[in-house]
Amino acid sequence: MPGDKSLSHRAALFAPLGDGPARVRGFLRAQDTLRSLAAVRDLGADVRDDGSALSIGPGDFPATGRAAAGAPQLEIDCGNSGTTARLLLGLLAGRRVRALLDGDASLRSRPMGRVVAPLRALGADIAYRGADGRLPLVVTGAALRGGEHAMASPSAQVASALLLAALSSSAPVTVRGCRGARDHTPRLLARMGADLGGWAPGDDAVTLRPGPPLRAVAHDIPADPSSAAFLLGAAALVPGSRVTVPGVLLNPTRGGFLAVLREMGADLAVAPAAEAADGAEPTAAVTVGAGALRAVRIEGAVRVATLVDELPLLAVLAARARGTTELRDAAELRVKESDRLAAVAAGLRELGVTVVEHPDGLDIVGESAGFPARGAANIATHGDHRIAMAFAVAGLASRAGVILDDDACVAVSFPGFFAACAALEGAGSSG
Ligand code: S3P
């Protein structure tokens, strides 16, 4: 399994802040995370790649402070990656650099105001070059002050941007409303020596006091639970299957998918690895076997945050469960790489499933005997990697299969996805 996407972004973006080269093993080589790596290289970081591990050091990475008047403008293409764009905004807001951040059509349509507004309240100089609240925009390093921000809903990207900005501010920055949001950023910054006071996993608020220099730490990136979910989901649906994924990241803020699978009655076993040393993230071997599933209700902003990237797949699983699954409090899905509520509803209807779309969720009438569609279902992926993989799983679990209008988009997060599916096909009892 490929390395975790969130941890790979953070290894690339945070390593240049350390006091020397950091060794990164298990880095995810996918389009999104390679955008973050290219960005820090363009910003002056010393990136070396021996083909298996990376070494990332500060090199000429911009120091804390204001950009010089007339500083040249560096252009950074964030591609399809919201994490690259939003974390870079916080990282660069208080550094000696001027950068234009842009992205593809999907990223240009996604909201940036949720990061830009609280950064401006800290004194950041950010100017939109096109539509308000959207990329492209220019960030010019400014003197940042401290402050507090309460998030409307839990977002790791917003919290991370503010904590990264806090590293170059003159006073502490507090972020509230974090419960449920993935907590990789405070975990990693604490390991690098940042002053996060008494912060502990599960806390709703986090405060970073600027000052302590950060040290270089080794990164051993575990398998991505959000990518593993597609293979585990396929195992749940395809009769006679049993799949084990070893070394999966098992951070509680990423654990919602497995909790819902268990609630749906899946044949699921989680074998945690021994506690990782030096504050590294916990991992487990996860096994799923085929079996009947039942409908569930998924609601609440905190719960939704812990499985937000797995919801397209959960919708496909729900479509083969007994009963009607209700998803609520998930309006955030409308501003991901595509409008995922609309894309999932349309794809499931192509498979003959009855779906009711709500502003913040879906009702999915499960077809436990099999998808009703007689022919292959035509699926519009909207170039969204998780829509493509979720419906590929639906195809594996259907009689006539699916036709995806774009299979290349899986390379955003899981370039080996189709090869992994093919390798599992008929792998046998030891496979
Ligand atoms: C991510 C946070 C999540 C998630 C995204 C990756 C991260 O977004 O959907 O795929 O690495 O911080 P939000 O923080 O906006 O919910």
Residues whose N, C-alpha, C, O or C-beta is under 5 A from the ligand:
A	BS01	S3P	S6 T83 P154 S155 A156 Q157 V158 V308 D309
